Amino acid sequence: MKTVKLFLRPERTAAVGYEPLQHHTLTDVGIRRSHNQDAHAEIPATSFASWQEHGHVFIVADGMGGHAVGEKAAAKAVRDIPLTYIKHARDGVANALRRAFVETNAGIYAIGQKNPEFKGLGTTATALVLRPEGAWIAHVGDSRGYRIRNGVIQQLTFDHSLVWEMARRQKVPPEQLQGMKSNVIIRSLGPDAMVQVDVEGPHPLEPGDIFVLCSDGLSGPLNDSEIGAIASMLPPAEACDFLIQLANLRGGPDNITVQIVRILGPDEAKSSKASGRKRSLAERVHWSLPVLALGVLLVIATIGVSFEFRLLSMLLFLTAAPTIVAGITGLVLHAQAEKKREEKESFSPNINFYREEDCSVPRAIVERLAKATQTLAGRIRDAATEGVPAEYERHFKLGLEHLEKSDLHESFREFCRAMHVLSRSYNAPRNKPELFQPLWESYKAQ
């Protein structure tokens, strides 16, 4: 798992100072696909200055088109979008993100026009940018972006699919529409010369927030509540792997990519800060201040030099004067640059939640998970001569112990780990589509 520094401005968010950031990404071909057309990229800011300028950038893309065409489109999207955004970030976040998507779309479209064999070339793309003022989402297609906070998972992106568009027009939930294919995409990068990009934000950041980006290979087999519960209860690396195993357990009908970004809470942040890298003096102080200080010191030295060393005094004065001028000029230019940046970032928030679900883990959910785990263990015992792994027994026993103590969160984690062990064992030898559905399909407590 990677850990980087997340710097937050106290005047723009309720979070304290700056908090550490954890992130992890995992992708899998799935059960039914022959090759993986998903792609992803993570570009965390490497300094305080770069955090202020462009922030941390994460992106997931799901390619479309046969003969590895989609793979090429997705790879281009996750390469070009972050680089173009970072290049133009000083022009404003929303403008830079929109420009990055539009230019990348033009590039993919041009490839398709020049190569007839690339017919159908396209990709979805969902990007997350975390900056001092909050989280930004830029989006085309049906790869999703979620935020999890206080036991609730909120979908931050609108699926650009036929089902979701018809549901919007009829003002009903997409699940209510029957007889429509859910995988018909009406907006993506590549098929058309121009593309409309959804850019929304900034969503205010709070310690403990979790963001999930994923392709529909995850959001199809799993519901939002399951994704939210697992991502919030397990560390990012462990949650990514378990979510993919769970999607494959349910048939793995498509490539699966999941990216989890987690802002640590105050207690976790203290321990992480102790071992984390501190900002250098150069990162915290603008260059004009030490230059100005040097000029002042040279003036003092000039005064202190005896009149017997007039030549030396003159040289010190001639050095001090331009040094002070340079320091003052630098301060003025820095102040002007900060003012322009503030003007560019003075925006009205554009924030939408397209769906939200409870992803807490009450006792009924924990008990259902335990039962589903036992069901899968029995199935493995019937099919495998070597039986279930011993690691499963250990985690399941711990889950029961925590359940008896009514420690529901720890119990849920241990049952997830028990299921994780079983799903790895169950998925490994599979060479054909096979569906195991009785996990905790009726996820919400009745």
VOKEVO-844519 format. One line per 4 residues: their letters; for each residue x, y, z of N, C-alpha, C. Coordinates in steps of 0.001 Angstrom, whole numbers, plus 500000, padded with zeros to 6 digits. Example, Ala and Ser with C-alpha at 12.3 -4.5 7.8 and 13.67 -1.06 7.14 Angstrom:
% residues 2
as = 513190 494310 507800 512300 495500 507800 513200 496700 507800  512850 497750 507080 513670 498940 507140 512900 500030 507870 .
END
This chain:
% residues 446
mktv = 500847 498805 500000 500000 500000 500000 500878 501238 500000  500494 502238 499202 501260 503469 499115 500692 504501 500069  501567 505326 500657 501128 506396 501545 501789 507686 501105  500995 508727 500874 501512 510028 500502 500863 511057 501395 .
klfl = 501344 512303 501298 500813 513366 502143 499672 514096 501465  498607 514282 502185 497450 515052 501691 497405 516352 502473  497670 517474 501805 497685 518772 502466 496341 519452 502295  495729 519857 503395 494425 520516 503360 494541 521915 503947 .
rper = 493921 522900 503314 493950 524268 503844 492884 524419 504922  493261 524790 506131 492279 524930 507211 491177 525924 506874  491493 526974 506100 490478 527982 505839 489434 527506 504845  489647 526383 504169 488708 525939 503151 488047 524613 503500 .
taav = 488463 523968 504534 487887 522682 504887 487962 522478 506376  487061 521666 506885 487032 521431 508316 488146 520510 508769  488818 519839 507835 489896 518929 508208 491072 519727 508768  491838 519118 509654 492939 519808 510295 494185 519759 509428 .
gyep = 494852 520903 509246 496144 520969 508595 496255 520172 507318  496905 519050 507400 496978 518125 506276 496991 516715 506844  496397 515789 506102 496258 514418 506571 496914 513451 505600  497379 512301 506081 497941 511300 505169 496854 510703 504286 .
lqhh = 497298 510149 503178 496399 509570 502190 496883 508165 501859  495976 507193 501887 496286 505833 501471 495540 505534 500189  496210 504831 499285 495505 504441 498060 496057 503127 497536  495173 502403 496852 495579 501137 496250 494670 500868 495062 .
tltd = 495220 500248 494036 494460 499911 492837 494772 498481 492432  493759 497784 491957 493931 496415 491492 493030 496193 490284  493512 495441 489316 492713 495118 488131 492821 493635 487845  491772 493074 487257 491724 491640 486983 490943 491401 485699 .
vgir = 491329 490386 484948 490684 490100 483672 489266 489583 483840  488935 489052 485031 487623 488458 485243 487602 487002 484804  486438 486390 484848 486312 484977 484515 486017 484757 483031  485229 485616 482423 484746 485353 481067 485564 486016 479968 .
rshn = 486400 486994 480296 487159 487699 479267 488514 487042 479026  489002 487177 477784 490299 486594 477438 491451 487550 477720  491193 488868 477705 492242 489834 478014 491621 491054 478673  492463 491818 479327 491998 492932 480154 492057 494235 479364 .
qdah = 490904 494886 479172 490848 496171 478484 490677 497343 479442  490742 497081 480736 490719 498162 481723 492118 498749 481867  492180 499983 482357 493463 500627 482641 493270 501592 483798  494350 501950 484444 494271 502874 485586 495596 503592 485759 .
aeip = 495574 504689 486493 496792 505438 486795 496608 506164 488114  497722 506343 488820 497732 507075 490082 498925 508024 490042  498686 509317 490205 499762 510310 490199 499624 511184 491443  500146 510721 492583 500074 511541 493792 501032 512721 493713 .
atsf = 500647 513836 494305 501518 515007 494354 502766 514674 495162  503902 515117 494696 505170 514779 495342 505704 515879 496245  505039 517032 496269 505489 518129 497123 504294 518998 497487  504501 519866 498464 503434 520767 498871 503042 521691 497723 .
aswq = 504037 522150 496965 503756 523046 495846 502917 522340 494783  503281 521109 494446 502518 520388 493431 501132 520014 493938  500999 519789 495258 499671 519533 495840 498774 520751 495662  499329 521942 495921 498537 523159 495757 498205 523427 494297 .
ehgh = 499129 523087 493417 498947 523414 492003 497988 522462 491300  498202 521134 491468 497340 520197 490731 496776 519062 491575  497307 518843 492784 496737 517834 493668 497108 516413 493291  496425 515450 493922 496595 514032 493630 495607 513641 492532 .
vfiv = 496059 512850 491581 495220 512481 490436 495093 510960 490364  493847 510488 490240 493562 509060 490090 492582 508891 488933  492731 507797 488178 491856 507611 487024 491684 506132 486719  490478 505766 486297 490130 504414 485865 489462 504523 484503 .
adgm = 489821 503610 483576 489224 503600 482241 488871 502173 481859  487790 502029 481114 487298 500730 480655 487158 500784 479143  488090 500127 478438 488123 500186 476988 487016 499394 476329  486646 499816 475098 485597 499154 474331 486097 498909 472918 .
ggha = 485764 497743 472377 486172 497390 471027 486936 496085 471017  486748 495289 469992 487402 493986 469919 488847 494075 469474  489525 492935 469503 490907 492792 469037 491855 493764 469739  491704 493899 471045 492579 494746 471876 492456 496229 471558 .
vgek = 491464 496618 470759 491272 498034 470438 490932 498821 471694  490017 498284 472501 489649 498961 473735 490806 499113 474693  491671 498133 474700 492847 498188 475564 493722 499381 475205  493892 499629 473904 494706 500765 473454 494056 502092 473852 .
aaak = 492722 502183 473682 492029 503418 474019 492110 503712 475510  491907 502700 476348 491966 502900 477801 493370 503296 478242  494381 502650 477667 495766 502976 478025 496099 504414 477658  495602 504852 476500 495852 506242 476092 495143 507218 477019 .
avrd = 493938 506870 477433 493173 507763 478308 493869 507966 479647  494324 506881 480283 494932 507023 481612 496327 507626 481530  496913 507649 480344 498211 508309 480173 498041 509792 479858  497161 510110 478910 497071 511485 478412 496257 512409 479315 .
iplt = 495176 511907 479914 494319 512779 480717 495063 513374 481908  495752 512575 482735 496461 513190 483868 497544 514171 483426  498308 513823 482391 499395 514695 481956 498869 516018 481412  497795 515961 480620 497221 517199 480077 496605 518046 481184 .
yikh = 495934 517395 482133 495353 518142 483251 496446 518852 484055  497495 518136 484402 498570 518734 485206 499218 519897 484452  499362 519746 483149 499975 520799 482336 499166 522094 482388  497838 521969 482466 496972 523159 482399 496278 523465 483725 .
ardg = 496697 522833 484804 496011 522993 486089 495981 524437 486562  496980 525217 486187 497019 526621 486610 495892 527450 486005  495246 526928 484972 494136 527637 484340 492812 527382 485053  492846 526647 486171 491632 526297 486895 491344 524816 486759 .
vana = 490900 524198 487840 490727 522743 487873 489696 522271 486853  488513 522866 486896 487444 522420 486005 487837 522574 484546  488420 523730 484188 488835 523957 482806 489915 522973 482380  490875 522715 483285 491974 521809 482947 491483 520373 482772 .
lrra = 490574 519941 483638 490038 518586 483515 489233 518430 482229  488384 519409 481954 487570 519322 480736 488467 519327 479495  489464 520175 479498 490387 520224 478360 491128 518902 478203  491539 518295 479308 492254 517018 479255 491398 515931 478623 .
fvet = 490127 515865 478995 489233 514859 478433 488957 515134 476955  488709 516392 476615 488379 516738 475228 489565 516450 474305  490768 516844 474712 491943 516601 473884 492228 515109 473754  492051 514365 474826 492268 512916 474762 491239 512264 473855 .
nagi = 490003 512730 473937 488959 512209 473041 489332 512460 471583  489830 513646 471289 490218 513968 469912 491330 513048 469423  492266 512748 470306 493362 511857 469940 492888 510440 469654  491994 509929 470501 491471 508580 470291 490614 508531 469028 .
yaig = 489817 509565 468811 488977 509642 467621 489830 509647 466355  490936 510388 466375 491820 510462 465210 492410 509090 464884  492778 508346 465899 493315 507000 465679 492269 506115 465008  491033 506212 465485 489964 505413 464895 489690 505776 463452 .
qknp = 489799 507082 463115 489537 507511 461751 490641 507085 460779  491852 507027 461261 492983 506657 460403 493113 505146 460209  492513 504376 461101 492661 502925 461052 491288 502267 461014  490815 501852 459841 489491 501229 459732 489343 499977 460591 .
efkg = 490457 499289 460839 490374 498073 461662 490104 498383 463129  490208 499680 463497 489946 500088 464876 488505 500568 465059  487613 500098 464219 486217 500487 464333 485673 500105 465706  484978 501022 466336 484454 500769 467676 485402 501165 468779 .
lgtt = 486551 501762 468415 487531 502193 469416 486910 503196 470378  487034 502943 471658 486489 503861 472656 486826 503420 474058  486546 504292 475005 486808 503965 476407 485995 504881 477316  485656 504376 478461 485126 505227 479521 486311 505819 480272 .
atal = 486071 506809 481079 487136 507356 481926 486509 508110 483089  486980 507821 484285 486552 508538 485485 487791 508947 486263  487941 510253 486471 489123 510784 487150 488723 511445 488463  489556 511254 489453 489394 511882 490770 490613 512748 491039 .
vlrp = 490373 514003 491405 491459 514918 491763 491210 515415 493169  492175 515242 494048 492086 515706 495435 493023 516892 495607  492447 518034 495945 493191 519282 496076 492830 519971 497393  493483 521092 497707 493184 521773 498972 491725 522121 499171 .
egaw = 491015 522491 498088 489614 522891 498262 488659 521716 498275  489106 520511 497929 488226 519353 497963 488487 518376 496836  487493 517522 496583 487603 516466 495577 486835 516851 494320  487470 516644 493170 486859 516894 491877 486685 515575 491137 .
iahv = 485585 515451 490399 485320 514266 489587 485096 514703 488139  485842 514098 487218 485611 514288 485786 485271 512923 485205  484269 512881 484309 483671 511585 484021 483021 511523 482650  483291 510408 481927 482591 510063 480693 482422 508552 480674 .
gdsr = 481187 508074 480501 480952 506632 480439 480247 506102 481671  480436 504801 481944 479744 504193 483079 480684 503626 484141  481989 503935 484046 482859 503645 485186 482485 504630 486286  482470 504165 487511 481864 504972 488572 482869 505557 489564 .
gyri = 482417 506633 490213 483127 507222 491325 482202 507307 492525  482674 506834 493682 481886 506841 494912 482644 507586 496012  481876 508094 496974 482452 508573 498236 481721 507875 499379  482493 507392 500342 481934 506724 501521 482236 507591 502729 .
rngv = 481178 507903 503484 481348 508731 504683 480263 508370 505695  480688 508083 506919 479753 507831 508026 478719 506755 507707  479177 505650 507136 478281 504533 506873 477338 504717 505711  477618 505688 504831 476790 505926 503648 477701 505998 502426 .
iqql = 477332 505282 501366 478075 505362 500111 477256 506170 499118  477901 507159 498502 477230 508056 497561 477888 507943 496193  477085 507765 495169 477600 507718 493808 477741 509134 493293  478965 509508 492921 479273 510869 492502 479188 511038 490989 .
tfdh = 478990 509955 490256 478966 510008 488799 477635 509513 488255  477243 510063 487132 476025 509636 486433 476432 508666 485335  475848 507462 485324 476168 506487 484287 475682 506993 482933  476595 507144 481991 476207 507560 480644 475807 506315 479841 .
slvw = 474726 505708 480289 474193 504506 479657 472751 504765 479242  472245 503914 478359 470874 504080 477894 469881 503921 479039  470153 502969 479923 469247 502734 481056 469164 503959 481946  470313 504524 482293 470313 505677 483198 469698 506907 482528 .
emar = 469931 507081 481236 469364 508229 480548 467843 508114 480463  467322 506923 480160 465882 506729 480119 465265 506904 481509  465973 506422 482530 465476 506587 483899 465431 508062 484287  466433 508824 483841 466444 510266 484134 465249 510958 483488 .
rqkv = 464973 510587 482250 463858 511222 481549 462512 510847 482167  462412 509607 482620 461154 509156 483214 461084 509442 484713  462182 509958 485265 462269 510314 486680 461971 509116 487584  462631 507984 487264 462497 506771 488072 463896 506203 488289 .
ppeq = 464096 505381 489324 465388 504725 489516 465689 503784 488351  466953 503664 487941 467302 502774 486819 466844 501334 487036  466822 500887 488290 466442 499507 488581 464990 499211 488220  464175 500242 488102 462760 500027 487794 462497 499768 486313 .
lqgm = 463489 500077 485460 463302 499863 484033 463599 498410 483689  462658 497739 483082 462793 496328 482740 462979 496166 481233  463695 495106 480867 463849 494754 479461 464839 495599 478694  465686 496353 479384 466692 497173 478703 468084 496659 479061 .
ksnv = 468939 496610 478051 470310 496184 478288 471043 497239 479113  471723 496780 480144 472383 497724 481053 473751 498160 480548  474266 497507 479513 475634 497807 479074 475690 498635 477794  474602 499289 477434 474600 500151 476248 475079 501545 476650 .
iirs = 476276 501924 476202 476878 503196 476578 476536 504249 475530  476071 505402 475964 475679 506459 475027 476705 507600 474977  477717 507550 475834 478757 508574 475811 480076 507960 476241  481112 508132 475430 482435 507600 475763 483486 508389 474994 .
lgpd = 484749 508133 475285 485842 508797 474593 486214 508012 473342  486231 508671 472187 486707 508018 470980 485739 507914 469832  484503 507484 470017 483605 507283 468875 483263 508561 468116  483183 509689 468789 482784 510945 468150 483885 511993 468272 .
amvq = 483863 512952 467347 484898 513991 467330 484839 514875 468567  483630 515115 469073 483458 515932 470266 482792 515101 471353  483031 515466 472598 482441 514731 473708 482064 515708 474822  480958 515436 475473 480545 516231 476624 481104 515583 477883 .
vdve = 481758 516363 478712 482428 515846 479909 481722 516365 481156  481413 515470 482077 480863 515873 483376 482021 516202 484308  482087 517443 484775 483095 517855 485758 482360 518429 486952  482535 517827 488114 481808 518255 489309 482758 518378 490494 .
gphp = 482448 519339 491371 483254 519562 492547 483263 521045 492906  483986 521384 493969 484736 520456 494817 483876 519896 495962  483962 518597 496171 483335 517972 497329 484255 518193 498534  483779 518840 499601 484642 519075 500768 485189 517769 501324 .
lepg = 486444 517806 501766 487104 516614 502306 487006 516583 503822  486850 515390 504363 486882 515172 505801 487762 513968 506106  488489 514006 507240 489248 512814 507625 488326 511613 507723  488752 510492 507174 487940 509292 507174 487190 509071 505870 .
difv = 487163 510077 504989 486503 509904 503687 487205 508811 502886  486408 508037 502144 486931 506997 501267 486336 507211 499885  487186 507221 498879 486734 507336 497499 487029 506033 496762  486067 505607 495951 486209 504378 495177 485938 504700 493716 .
lcsd = 486893 504370 492842 486688 504413 491404 486687 502970 490912  485786 502638 489994 485736 501252 489523 485113 501165 488140  485465 500112 487424 484808 499806 486157 483530 499034 486439  482697 498858 485409 481425 498180 485642 481589 496687 485887 .
glsg = 482808 496177 485727 483061 494790 486103 482931 494571 487596  483009 495660 488379 482786 495566 489825 481377 496003 490191  480938 497150 489653 479631 497697 490044 478475 496895 489467  478745 496019 488496 477696 495157 487972 477366 494000 488902 .
plnd = 478343 493136 489213 478067 491993 490093 477774 492381 491542  478345 493490 492025 478175 493893 493418 477289 495128 493500  476497 495223 494568 475702 496428 494751 476482 497472 495553  475969 498683 495578 476679 499789 496221 476932 499536 497697 .
seig = 475957 498956 498384 476111 498725 499820 477248 497762 500116  477387 496744 499299 478482 495788 499497 479830 496450 499250  479923 497225 498171 481172 497937 497880 481522 498875 499026  480531 499615 499520 480782 500573 500593 481196 499910 501888 .
aias = 480531 498820 502260 480858 498141 503516 482268 497579 503490  482634 496930 502396 483956 496312 502305 485045 497364 502237  484848 498410 501428 485863 499458 501296 486065 500221 502590  485023 500332 503409 485143 501083 504658 485649 500233 505823 .
mlpp = 485458 498918 505754 485837 498055 506872 487230 497442 506737  487758 497342 505515 489060 496730 505285 490060 497765 504784  491359 497566 505023 492369 498460 504452 492287 498443 502930  492694 499534 502256 492515 499628 500808 493049 498449 500010 .
aeac = 494260 497985 500289 494823 496876 499509 494013 495604 499689  493656 495316 500918 492870 494122 501212 491463 494233 500624  490878 495425 500714 489535 495623 500179 489514 495462 498663  490521 496000 497965 490577 495865 496506 490605 494402 496093 .
dfli = 491454 493625 496736 491586 492215 496373 490299 491454 496666  489700 491715 497823 488484 490990 498185 487332 491352 497253  487203 492626 496904 486136 493044 495998 486259 492344 494643  487488 492227 494155 487691 491543 492870 487374 490059 492994 .
qlan = 487815 489428 494073 487505 488010 494273 485994 487803 494369  485317 488735 495013 483872 488632 495182 483159 488775 493837  483627 489712 493004 483036 489873 491671 483257 488617 490824  484425 488022 490930 484689 486781 490197 483865 485626 490744 .
lrgg = 483616 485646 492042 482784 484614 492651 481364 484674 492090  480961 485869 491669 479625 486050 491109 479607 485938 489586  480624 485334 489042 480647 485078 487607 481723 485820 486851  482250 486924 487400 483309 487686 486727 483015 487943 485268 .
pdni = 481848 488555 484930 481456 488683 483527 482285 489672 482721  483070 490510 483380 483814 491550 482661 485132 491785 483386  486007 492570 482742 487227 493010 483425 486848 493808 484663  487666 493709 485692 487349 494342 486976 488517 495224 487400 .
tvqi = 488247 496488 487644 489251 497395 488190 488639 498162 489342  489371 498243 490448 488891 499002 491606 490053 499804 492179  489771 501054 492484 490762 501984 493027 490163 502601 494292  490853 502443 495405 490355 502956 496682 491330 503993 497227 .
vril = 490805 505162 497573 491596 506260 498132 490991 506610 499477  491809 506592 500513 491296 506769 501869 492064 507859 502603  491325 508831 503145 491909 509875 503984 491805 509422 505425  492922 509287 506093 492916 508744 507441 492266 509690 508432 .
gpde = 491683 509115 509496 491097 509900 510565 492163 510518 511446  491773 511404 512360 492744 512122 513194 493675 511205 513984  493131 510133 514593 493979 509252 515388 494993 508525 514520  494550 508041 513361 495459 507365 512447 496482 508323 511889 .
akss = 496060 509572 511678 496949 510563 511092 498143 510853 511997  497931 510843 513321 499022 511134 514254 500147 510136 514119  499810 508837 514064 500835 507818 513961 501501 507842 512594  500719 508153 511569 501277 508197 510220 502185 509404 510048 .
kasg = 501803 510528 510659 502638 511725 510561 503984 511512 511229  503978 510733 512313 505228 510522 513040 506266 509857 512176  505826 508961 511270 506757 508245 510426 506820 508821 509015  505976 509805 508720 505922 510361 507374 506994 511409 507148 .
rkrs = 507178 511777 505880 508173 512765 505521 507676 514154 505869  508529 514932 506529 508179 516308 506835 508536 517205 505649  507755 518254 505489 508044 519177 504403 509359 519888 504657  510164 520002 503616 511447 520685 503753 511211 522188 503883 .
laer = 512271 522888 504320 512181 524338 504466 511917 524991 503119  512497 524420 502064 512310 524981 500732 510866 524890 500274  510146 523883 500753 508741 523725 500387 507852 524699 501147  508306 525107 502341 507457 525938 503188 507738 527428 503050 .
vhws = 508912 527825 502526 509304 529234 502453 509577 529610 501001  508967 530700 500544 509205 531161 499179 510630 531691 499064  511254 531519 497890 512662 531861 497700 512951 533336 497959  511958 534211 497764 512210 535643 497909 512543 536036 499344 .
lpvl = 512033 535302 500325 512315 535647 501725 513779 535459 502091  514408 534305 501805 515841 534194 502115 516698 535158 501300  516291 535464 500067 517053 536433 499263 517003 537809 499911  515807 538205 500359 515662 539501 501023 516460 539529 502324 .
algv = 516425 538409 503068 517190 538346 504320 518685 538473 504049  519136 537836 502968 520554 537943 502603 520929 539384 502296  520054 540101 501577 520325 541499 501265 520453 542342 502515  519577 542102 503503 519635 542851 504764 520945 542566 505484 .
llvi = 521341 541295 505501 522605 540940 506156 523792 541621 505481  523744 541701 504159 524834 542382 503452 524884 543860 503800  523717 544496 503971 523681 545911 504380 524308 546079 505757  523930 545187 506672 524499 545245 508024 526009 545065 507973 .
atig = 526435 544113 507121 527880 543890 506994 528580 545117 506431  527913 545808 505511 528497 547020 504926 528717 548087 505993  527698 548252 506860 527810 549246 507929 528902 548859 508913  529024 547565 509153 529980 547103 510159 531421 547129 509701 .
vsfe = 531627 547192 508395 533001 547184 507889 533673 548532 508177  534880 548505 508611 535624 549722 508949 535797 550607 507717  535867 551940 507953 536080 552861 506837 537412 552631 506154  538307 551931 506841 539598 551636 506234 539432 550674 505052 .
frll = 538303 549955 505003 538056 548978 503916 536919 549501 503033  537139 550702 502503 536085 551309 501705 535736 550498 500468  536779 549925 499848 536522 549124 498646 535626 547937 498961  535922 547287 500100 535095 546141 500502 533677 546599 500831 .
smll = 533575 547773 501500 532248 548308 501826 531445 548578 500563  532134 549167 499558 531437 549448 498307 530962 548174 497624  531809 547147 497626 531436 545871 496997 530243 545242 497715  530258 545285 499055 529138 544731 499819 527843 545481 499534 .
flta = 527967 546831 499425 526764 547626 499154 526206 547330 497758  527125 547228 496770 526701 546940 495397 526076 545544 495281  526460 544649 496155 525858 543313 496165 524526 543331 496906  524465 544096 497984 523260 544122 498816 522086 544763 498087 .
apti = 522353 545850 497357 521260 546584 496710 520454 545712 495740  521111 545046 494752 520311 544213 493841 519691 542996 494533  520348 542525 495584 519791 541380 496315 518470 541768 496978  518450 542946 497618 517212 543415 498254 516135 543671 497208 .
vagi = 516538 544278 496079 515569 544538 495007 514975 543221 494499  515854 542211 494328 515373 540910 493849 514407 540281 494845  514731 540397 496156 513857 539831 497181 512489 540491 497198  512475 541825 497125 511205 542557 497137 510398 542244 495877 .
tglv = 511090 542204 494729 510403 541875 493468 509781 540489 493534  510544 539536 494098 510027 538182 494231 508793 538116 495101  508803 538868 496204 507633 538899 497079 506416 539472 496364  506621 540540 495596 505506 541161 494872 504950 540209 493829 .
lhaq = 505844 539568 493050 505403 538629 492018 504687 537432 492628  505189 536966 493765 504558 535824 494441 503153 536195 494916  503027 537411 495466 501706 537861 495924 500737 537986 494759  501221 538499 493619 500366 538632 492441 499947 537260 491912 .
aekk = 500901 536312 491900 500591 534958 491423 499557 534283 492325  499702 534492 493638 498735 533907 494574 497352 534522 494380  497312 535819 494104 496026 536486 493882 495344 535950 492627  496129 535753 491547 495566 535213 490307 495070 533784 490511 .
reek = 495844 533003 491267 495436 531627 491520 494135 531590 492320  494026 532465 493309 492801 532521 494105 491605 532911 493239  491827 533845 492289 490737 534266 491401 490288 533121 490507  491247 532332 490013 490905 531195 489155 490171 530117 489928 .
esfs = 490487 530011 491218 489883 528954 492018 488624 529424 492746  488187 530651 492480 486965 531144 493113 485774 530700 492266  485224 529556 492638 484171 528949 491835 482990 528637 492722  481835 528461 492082 480655 527991 492794 480644 526465 492716 .
pnin = 480566 525776 493839 480612 524314 493824 479506 523714 492962  479869 522705 492193 478915 521937 491397 478960 520510 491928  478058 520189 492860 478102 518918 493578 476775 518181 493407  476852 516927 493017 475660 516098 492876 475920 514711 493444 .
fyre = 474883 514129 494043 474910 512739 494467 473798 512031 493695  474179 511086 492856 473198 510470 491967 472498 509273 492610  473102 508771 493662 472460 507694 494403 473230 507516 495696  472541 507152 496754 473237 506851 498001 472564 505681 498699 .
edcs = 473388 504888 499387 472908 503696 500070 473574 503591 501437  472848 503000 502352 473420 502690 503661 474414 501546 503490  475625 501730 503984 476619 500654 503898 477165 500316 505285  476378 500584 506314 476768 500193 507666 476622 498681 507807 .
vpra = 477094 498145 508913 477077 496688 509102 476353 496335 510407  475031 496355 510410 474287 495918 511597 474428 494411 511787  473948 493929 512893 474112 492518 513248 473514 491581 512192  472361 491946 511642 471717 491078 510653 472620 490852 509440 .
iver = 473350 491892 509020 474236 491767 507866 475419 490873 508209  475983 491050 509395 477118 490236 509813 476715 488767 509867  475533 488497 510382 475071 487107 510480 474831 486505 509098  474312 487312 508157 474119 486818 506796 475449 486488 506138 .
laka = 476429 487355 506375 477756 487112 505811 478354 485831 506374  478182 485615 507671 478693 484389 508290 478047 483155 507666  476737 483219 507448 476019 482095 506856 476473 481849 505421  476652 482936 504648 477114 482802 503274 478507 482193 503224 .
tqtl = 479356 482570 504181 480710 482027 504244 480665 480522 504497  479817 480096 505416 479672 478675 505691 479162 477917 504462  478251 478526 503721 477714 477889 502516 478813 477657 501487  479658 478676 501280 480754 478532 500327 481761 477506 500817 .
agri = 482038 477488 502124 482967 476491 502672 482454 475078 502416  481163 474872 502597 480584 473555 502333 480705 473169 500879  480528 474135 499994 480643 473856 498568 482069 473466 498206  483040 474131 498817 484444 473801 498545 484783 472425 499091 .
rdaa = 484261 472102 500268 484515 470776 500839 483982 469672 499934  482843 469912 499307 482251 468901 498423 483033 468744 497129  483689 469846 496694 484352 469821 495392 485847 469556 495469  486475 469851 496585 487933 469747 496689 488331 468658 497678 .
tegv = 489260 467852 497279 489718 466759 498149 490547 467272 499317  491231 468401 499135 492086 468906 500199 491318 469696 501247  490027 469963 501013 489224 470666 502003 489468 472155 501986  488904 472846 502967 489044 474304 503023 490372 474664 503675 .
paey = 490958 475792 503320 492233 476215 503921 492095 476447 505419  493163 476152 506142 493160 476337 507595 492996 477810 507964  493478 478707 507100 493361 480146 507369 491903 480571 507468  491056 479911 506686 489626 480208 506749 489079 479915 508142 .
erhf = 489431 478760 508683 488934 478363 510003 489327 479377 511061  490554 479883 510950 491038 480856 511946 490233 482145 511896  490026 482677 510686 489278 483931 510557 487804 483742 510936  487233 482617 510560 485827 482384 510879 485626 482274 512390 .
klgl = 486553 481612 513064 486474 481481 514520 486567 482852 515184  487484 483689 514703 487619 485036 515256 486344 485847 515009  485748 485653 513834 484504 486353 513534 483401 485992 514511  483293 484712 514834 482287 484275 515808 482551 484852 517190 .
ehle = 483814 484873 517586 484170 485414 518899 483796 486891 518997  484110 487658 517966 483756 489087 517988 482243 489272 517937  481558 488397 517239 480100 488500 517162 479471 488256 518530  480016 487318 519261 479512 487046 520615 479701 488253 521526 .
ksdl = 480753 489009 521285 481025 490202 522086 480302 491437 521531  479518 491240 520464 478802 492328 519790 479740 493371 519199  480969 492955 518887 481901 493828 518174 481665 493601 516680  480668 494289 516141 480197 493986 514798 481211 494337 513718 .
hesf = 481937 495417 513892 482903 495808 512868 484030 494787 512763  484586 494379 513898 485656 493385 513859 485137 492036 513378  483917 491705 513773 483318 490455 513318 483150 490475 511796  482664 491587 511263 482485 491716 509819 483822 491579 509099 .
refc = 484874 492224 509628 486190 492133 509000 486684 490688 508946  486534 489969 510051 487034 488592 510084 486226 487679 509170  484925 487874 509085 484125 487061 508159 484468 487409 506707  484752 488703 506435 485215 489082 505096 486520 488367 504770 .
ramh = 487424 488318 505743 488714 487658 505502 488536 486151 505317  487603 485586 506049 487306 484161 505863 486744 483924 504461  485814 484773 504038 485266 484666 502692 486336 484909 501635  487253 485827 501923 488335 486141 501000 489200 484905 500756 .
vlsr = 489554 484211 501815 490362 482990 501698 489626 481952 500855  488354 481787 501132 487558 480797 500394 487420 481180 498918  487186 482477 498646 486975 482902 497262 488237 482716 496432  489411 482958 497021 490660 482703 496300 490786 481226 495967 .
syna = 490459 480397 496924 490530 478949 496705 489512 478502 495661  488319 479099 495704 487238 478699 494807 487462 479211 493383  488000 480440 493258 488169 481040 491934 489377 480512 491182  490418 480097 491909 491683 479729 491270 491543 478671 490176 .
prnk = 490860 477540 490412 490831 476498 489379 489727 476661 488344  488946 477716 488444 487797 477833 487550 488237 478134 486119  487730 477363 485160 488079 477570 483759 486853 477808 482885  485705 478063 483508 484499 478365 482753 483587 479224 483627 .
pelf = 482699 479972 483002 481779 480803 483793 480972 479968 484771  480979 480387 485994 480255 479664 487030 479826 480669 488074  478611 480575 488512 478056 481608 489381 477779 481060 490765  478321 481752 491768 477977 481448 493161 477335 482693 493732 .
qplw = 476040 482657 493909 475311 483868 494263 474924 483994 495737  474726 482916 496501 474169 483109 497850 475176 483665 498847  475625 484892 498611 476515 485516 499588 475659 486254 500605  475465 487538 500396 474475 488211 501253 473687 489121 500327 .
esyk = 473052 488434 499333 472405 489159 498249 471324 490123 498731  470542 489735 499749 469578 490663 500318 470312 491464 501373  471089 492430 500880 472092 493040 501748 471489 493871 502865  470437 494607 502561 469868 495482 503589 469082 494664 504608 .
aq = 469183 495078 505824 468418 494394 506877 466926 494531 506601  466227 493424 506708 464784 493442 506447 464053 494111 507613 .
END
